[in-house]
Amino acid sequence: MFQSFETTSSPAAGPARVKTLRERFDDLGIDGFLVPRADEFQGEYVPACAERLSWLTGFTGSAGMALILRSQAIVFVDGRYTTQLVQQVDAETFTPGDLVGEPPHSWIAAHAPKGLRLGIDPWLHAGAEVKRLTTALAARGGSLVILDHNPLDAIWQDRPAEPMGAVAVQQDMHAGKPAAEKIAAIAAGLTDKGARAVLIADPSSIAWIFNIRGADVPHTPHPLARAIILDDGKAELFVAAQKVGAEAARHLNALANRFEPSELPARLAHYAAGGAKMLIDADATAIALAKVIEDAGGVVVEATDPARLPRAVKNSVELRGSAEAHVQDGAAMVAFLHWLDGQQPGTVSEIKAVNALEAFRARVGESLQNPLKDISFDTISGAGEHGAIMHYRVTTETDWVLEPGELFLIDSGAQYINGTTDITRTVAIGAVPEEQKKFFTLVLKGMIAISVARFPKGSRGCDLDPLARIALWKAGADFAHGTGHGVGSYLSVHEGPQRIARLSTQELLPGMILSNEPGYYRPGSFGIRIENLIFVTDLQPIEGGDLPMMGFETLTWCPIDRRLVVKALLTEEEHQWLDAYHATVREKLSPLISDADVLAWLEQATQPL
């Protein structure tokens, strides 16, 4: 199985570990230390050896930061994790903070002790964040202290080793564009900017540029590696030789000179010497690497990672692969939902459901000769009040049985060589209260509104986000997460810069894949989320209209629980969309299903409302 259910942290350990960290402050010349949920590559998903925030505090979410001061300790999380945080950390030691409304630099500017000396590990913080911290500290008469080592690593006695996952080649038949062309395009962009080189620090960009995949990070198939691309078209790749087998070596040796990761600072200094301009993405590059360039006499030029936007705009091969992966994944989901419907309420636990779904994905992948490579994130399997914890992770200690009268929320995804999937379905376990059906229908209305949206060129995620919320707003409700995130092509399930969210100013471009996942969560009671993946379509004329419009095309095909839909709350257009969606689900998935019972269940689940 790709998912573990063991508890990886404990609130009980937090107080002693914070005390030990504070005891080192005087020797380090600091009054506080910042602990991000990040690794040296600034990624969302990190290897076990970089789970410092979890080890220190007990909080296991995928986004957060702890500010440890002499007399205070604040853990900043976003709206997805407010309930989870309270359950996972020691309340007498840690105070909850707002990662979005008042992130650490804002909190420092408003509340930090005068003269605060704040220590950071320069490998765990990007340049843009360091600037914000420096400004905030200056406002309090304080200073930022760049440490030469991470004090947590010295007290984390059983810290896991760094990962050495094998590098695999992503063939052109799946990538859609040769790596040499991508490197050449990036090099041409450097000439236009008058830069000598660009440092590529995002492992997902490395994977996309060089058409490789890795196994260093749970559920995200990119290798932990960096690269330098020069204005003359040459490239240097910094990846441990231990990760590169014969096939990958042949592929990479034709594209770049390879070095060990430890050689990166020296190579950066070599190219920076003499005042050369070096491009870095200040949001994705550790400040330690920017300092290497500056100390060597180079000029750091802040620019967006040149692979970020091209990686987000999928080519026709990547879109076709994603569509195929989603049909396969839909067949596995149908097999799972049929199985779940056939179980007696009170006999299936959250963990049993996760294991069953993964087994169905593996079985369908084997039958179609497109194996399940991994899940794309730890499955969120929440029954009853656990469904209200937006990013709930079931463990052997928290495992609940699905009882009659409850909603069950399952948010899951898969990694296939031709695409990454992410789907959420909320289903009824027996008869559920009418109020829960009402909110399910309001969430569904928001999901449909995004699905059918048409919008002009230049539209951004923030422009569309209210469409998913308006039905809930009218009912006096909302959800504390974005409506949609970008998704990679057999890469990270969370990919920027595209989002559908209040703060997303990235223009939506044809070929971008996004999630469409409004929800509603009532703490201590129930949670609802319905999620499909969609991609942005080209401009198309509108009959009788003045402007061509873009829109979305659906990738995810799986029944939505009709038993939870209050028909009277749907408009005629919404009703027609749901019936048409279910007809297409039946059409696309039926050829992949050989089991007569499963096929009969699908026929019933996709009948007109």
N, C-alpha and C positions, 0 to 999 in steps of 0.2 A: 504494500500500500504506500501511496505517496504522502499520506498525512499521518502525523502522530497525534495522539490525544493525551499524552502525558503532560502534567503541569510543569512548565519550564521556569517558573519563578514563584516566589512566595512573599506576601506582605511582611511576614515575620522577620525576614532577613534584612529588610530595609533600614531600620533604625541603627543597627550595629554597623552596617556598611557605610552609612552616612557619617556616623561618628568617626570611623577610621579615616575616611576621606578628609574630614575637617581637621583631624590631628596633623595632617600634612600641610595645612595651609601656611603655617608660619615658615616652615623650611622653604616653601615655594614662593613666598613673598606675595601671597594673594589673600583676598578676603572672601572669595567665592569662586566657583568653578561651574562651567556650563557643560551639560551632558546632552548632546543631541541624539536622536534616534537616526544615526547615520554611520556610514563607514567612510573609508578614505576615498571612495568613489562617488560620494554624495547621493547614493541610491536610496530609493524607497524600501526596497527589499535587500536585506543585508545577510551576510553569512553569520553563523553562530558566534564566531570570534569577535564580531562587532556589535553584539547585542548588549552594549554597556548600559543603556537606559533600563532595559528589562532586568539585568542583573542587579543594578543598584536599587531600583524602586519597586520592582514587581510588576510594573505596567508592561503589557506585551503588545500593545497596538502598533500599527505601522507608521504612525506619525506622532511626534511628541518631542519634548525637550524639558530637561530638569535644570533649574537654577538652584544650586546649593550654596547658600550663604552661611555665615557663622551662626546665625540664630533663626534662619528660615530656610525652608526647602519647598520650592514651587514646581509642580509638574504641569506643563502647558500641553493641552490637547485640544483638538477641534471637536465640533459638535457630534461627530460619529462616536466619540469615545468617552463622553462625559459620564455616562452610567458605568461603563467598564472601569474607568479610572477609580471611582469610589470603591469598587469591589476588590480592586487588585493592589492598592497601596495602603500603607499604614496611615490612618487618618491623623494620628497624633504627630507624625513626622512630616507628612507632605500635605501641602495645600494645593487644591486644584487651581490651574491658571487657564486662560483663554488664548489658545494658539493663534486664533484668527482676529478676535476683537482687541486683544491686548497682548501681542506676542512679546517675547523676552525683551527686545530692545525698547518697546513702548513701556513695558512695566518698569524697566530700569530707569528710563527718563522720568517717570512719574513717582517712583517709590523707593529707589535704591538708596542705601545709606550714602551720605556724603563721602567723597574720596574713595569710593569702592574700587579696589584692584581686582578685576575679574580675569581669571585664568581661562585659557582655552587651549585645546589641542589643535594646532594649525592644519592638521590633516583632515579634520572633521568639520571644518567650516569653510564655506565658499566666500570669495572676495566680497560679493554684494552684501552678505550678511555681516561680515566683519566691519564694513563701512557703517552700517546701521548701528552696530554695537558701539563702535568708537564714538560716533556722534552722540549717542544716548549717554554714554559714560562721561563724556566731556561736559554735558549739561549738568551733571552732578558732581563735577570736580574730580571724577574718577579716571581710571585708565585701564586699557586692555593689556593683559600680560600674556605674551606668546610663550607657551611652555615648550621645552625641548623633549618632553615625554608626557604621556598620559598617566596621571597618577592612579587612575582606576586599574590600569593594567598591572601595576605593581602589587595591588592588593587582591586582584582576581586570581586566586591560586590555581583554579582548575580551568582556566580559560582555554577554549578549544583552539586547535591549530588552524592556520589559514587554509582555505580550500584549494584543492588542486584538481578541479574537474576537467575532463578531457574536452578539447576543442574539436568541433565537427564542422565540416563544410556544408554551407547552405547552397545547394546547387542552383544554377541559373533558372532551371525549370520551376523553382519555387520563389527565387528572389526576383526574377523578372528583368534584372539588369546586371551586367558583369561588374565585378568590383573595380576593375581597372578604369571603367568609365566613371564610376563614382569618385575615385581618387583624382582623376584628371579634372573633373568638374570643380572639385574643391580647390585644387591647385590653381586653376584659372581664376577663381574668385580671389585668391591671395594676390595675384598680380594686379588685379583691379584696385585692391586696397593698399598697394605698396608695402605689403607685409612679406617678411622672409619665410614665415612658417605659421602654422596653427597647431595648437595643442588640443587634441581630442581627448577629453577626460571622461566622457560618459560611456560606460561599457555598452549600452544599447546602441550608441552611435558607432562604436567600434564593430559590433556585430553586424550592423547594417552596411557600413562602408565596405568591410572586407568580406562580406558574405560568409560569415562564420557564426556558430552558436557555441554556447558553453554550458557548464554544469557547476558553476561555483556558488550560485545563489539559489535558495529554495524557490522552485516553481517559475523562475525567470531565466530563460536559456541564453544568457549572455556571459561571456568570459570576463573576469575582472582583469582588464587590460587598458592600456592607454596607447596613444599614437602621436607622432609628429608627422604632419604632411607639409612638404616644402613647396615653394613657389615654382620649382623646376619640375614638379610632378613626382619626385621621389618621396618615399614614405618609410618611416621607421615604426615598428610595432614592438611594444614593451609588454611581453607576456612570458610567463615562466615556461622554459623549455620542457619541463616535466608534463605540461598540459598538452603538448603538441605531438601527435602521432605522425606516422609516415604520410598518410593522405593529406592531413592538414598542413604538414610541412611543405609538401610539393605545391599546394595551393598558395600558401602564404609567401613562400620564397620567390614566387613569380611576381609578387606584388610589393614586397617591402623587405627591408633588412630587419632582422629580429634581434632583440636585446632582452636581457633579464630586466624585470621591473626596477631593480635597484640601480640600474644604469641610467634611468630617466633623468635625474637631476644633472648629471654630468653632460648628457647630450643636450639638454635644454640650455645649460650654461654655454656650451660650445656654439650653438646657433645664435644665442643672444649677445655674445661678445661683439663689441664694436658698435653697440647701439642699435642693433637690428630690431625691427618691429615684430613682435610675437603676439598673435591673436589668441585670446583665451575667452571662454564663456565664464563670466564672473559668477553666474548662478550655479555652475556645475563643476567648478575647478577649485580644489583645495587652495587656501591662501598660501600654504607652504610652497606650492609650485610657482605661484606668482612671485613670491619672494626670491626664489632661485633665479628667475629671469632678471629681476631688478638688481639683485646683488651681482650678477654677471655683467651689468651694464646695458642690458636690453631694455626695450620699451614695451611695456605691457599695453596692448590695445584690446579693450573690452569689446567683444562682439558675440552675437548669438552663435552657438554651435552650428557650423554650416551644414551639418547632417540632420539637424533637428526637424526642420520643416520638410525637406525632401523625404525623410523617413516617415513623417506623419501623412504625407500625401501618397497613398498607395497607388502603384501602377496596376495596369489591367491584370497582370499575372497574379499579383498579390491579392487583388479583390476577388478574382475567380477562385483562388485557393481558399480564401476565407469563406466564400459562399459554400464551397464543397465541404469544408470542415464543419460548418454550421449545420448542414443537412445531416451529416454523420452524427454530430453531437445531438441534434434533435431526435434522431432515432433512439439514441441511448437514453435521453430524457424521457421519451415516451415509454420505453421499457421499464424505467424506474418508476414513473408515476402509475403505470398499470400495476406494478408489483405493490407499491405503497397502498393503492386503493384496495387491493385484495387482502391486506393484512387486517387482523382484528384490532380495533382501537385499544390502546393500552398494552400492546405487545411489541411495538417498535420503539427503540430509543433513538435519540439524536445521532449517536455514534453509529448505530446499526444502519440508519438511513444513509449516512455519509459513505460507509463501506459498501452498501448496496449500489449506490450511484457510481462509485468509482469502478466497481466490478462490471456494471453494465457498460460503462464507457470502454473499458478494456476489452470486453467481449465483442462489442460492435466494431471496435477498431481492428481487432484480429480478423473478424469475418470480412471486413472490407479491405484488408491488407494496408491499412493506414493506421499504424499503432498509436495508442495513447502514449505520448512521450512523458507527460507529467500532468498534474492539475495546474491551473494557472494561478491559484492562491488557495490557502486553507479554506475549505468549504465552511460557509456560515450556515449552520443547521440549528435553527432556533424554534422550539415549541413554546406556545403560550407566551409568558412574559419574557422568555429568552429572545423571542423575536423582536422585542423592543430594544434590544441591545444591538445597535446597527452593525457592528463588526464583531459580534459574539463568536468566540472560538470555544467549541465544546471540548471539555476534557473529561477524563474518567471521573473526576470529582464532581463535575457539574452536570453530567449526562442525565437528561430527563427522558421519561417515556411520553410519547405522543398520546394524550388523553382525549376522549370524546369531548366535543364542544370547543376545541381549541383550533386556532390557526397555526399552521406550520410554515415557516419561512425557510427556504433553502436557496442560497446564493452560491453558485459554484461556477467553475470554468475548467477548460482543458487546454492543453498544449498539444497540437498536432503539427507535423512538419509543414503543413500548408496553411496553418492559421491558428489563432488564439481565440478562444470562446469565453464568454461571461454571460450567465443567464440567472435570473432570479424568478422563482415562482412561489407564490403563497397559496396554500391549498387548505381546504377544510378537512378537519378530522371529525367526522360525524356532523351533526347539526350545530351550527354556530349562531350566536346572537345576531339579531338584525342590525344592530349598531355596527358590528364588525363588517357586515356585508355593505353597509352604507359607505364606510370609509374605504373599503376595497374598491368600490365603484368609483369613488372620487379620485383615487390614485390611478385607476384605469383610464379615466377621462383625461388625466394629465399625460399619461403615456401615449394615448391616441393623439392628443393635440400636437405632441412633438412629431409623431410618426407622419402626420398629414400636413405638417407645416410647409409653407412655401415662403421664400424669403429672397430679397434681392442681393446681388453681389455686394460684398462689403459687410454683410451681417456678421455679428459676433455671437459667441455663446451667451453673453449677458443679455443680448436682445431677445433670445428665444427662451431663456430660463423661466420667465413668468408664465409662459404658456402651460408649463407642467404644474404650476402651483395654483392657478386661478380658481379652479373648482374647490380646492382645499381652503384657499383664502376665504372664499365666500361662506364656507362652513366654519370659519374661525380656527383653522388649523394650518399647519405647515410641516416641512421636514428640514432637518438641520444638516443637510449635505447637498452637494451639487447634484444637478439633474443628470449630468453625464460626464464621463471622462474619456479621453482618447484610449485606443487599444492598438497594440502593435501587431506585426505580422510574424507569428511564431517568435514573439519577444515579450516585452512587459505588458501585463494586462492593464497597467496604468501608464499611459504615454501622453506626453505633452507635445506641442503647446495647446492643442485643441481641447476644449471643455465646453459643457453647457452649464454655466454657473453664474452667480451674481457678479463675480469679479473677473470673469473671463473676457478679455478684450481681443483675443486672437480671432482674426477673420476666419470664417469657415470656408474651406476650399474643397472643390470636388476631389473625391478619393479619400478624404479623411474618414476614419472609422471612429465612432463614438458609442458610448452606452446611452441608453434612454431608460432611466430608472427612478422615477419618483417614488415616494413612500410615505408612510404615516406610522408613527411610533408612540404608543402610550405606555410610559414606564410602569412596570409592575403588572401589566395587563396583556398587551399583544403588540405585534408589529406587522406591517404590511409593506412589501416592495414587489413591484413587477418590473422586470428588466428584459429588454431586447437590445441587441446591437444593431446599429444602423450605419450607413455611410452616406456622405454628401454626394448628390448627383450634380451633373452639369446644368448650366442654365438652359431652360426650356421655355418656349413661348406659352403664354396662357391665353386661351381662346377669349377674345374680346378685351384682353388686357393691353396695357401700354408697355409693360416691361417684361422681359424674360425673367424667370425665377428659378432658383435652385430649390432643392428639396432633399428628402431623405429616402433611401431605399432600405428595406428591412433585410437583415441577414439571419436573424434568429427565428427558428420555426419550431414551436412547441405549444401545445394547448394552454390556454389561460382558463383557470377554473370557473366555468360558467355557473356553477352552483353558488358562487359568491357575488354574482352580478345582479344588481337591482336594475332591471330593465327600464323602469320608469324614470331613472335618473340619467339615462343616456339620451342624447339627441338622435335624430334619425341618421345623421352622418356617422356618429359614433357606432350606432347599432350596425350600420352597413359595413363599416370598417371591420368590426369584430367578426361578423359573419364571413366576410371576404378573406380575412386573415386565416380563420379556421379552415376555410375551404382550401386555401393554398397550403396550409400545414398538412392537411390530409393528402393533397396531391403530391407534395414533395416527399413525404416520409413513407407513405404506403409501400412504394417499391422496395424500400430497404428492410421491411418488416416481414419475416417469414412465419412467425408464430401467429396462429389464427386467433388466439385469445387476445393477444396484444393488438392485433389489427382491429378486432371487434371493439376493443376499448377505445382505440383511436377514432373509429367511426363515430362512436357515441359522444366522445369528448369534443368533437369538432362539428357537431350538428348546429344548425342555425339556432340563435338564441330563442 
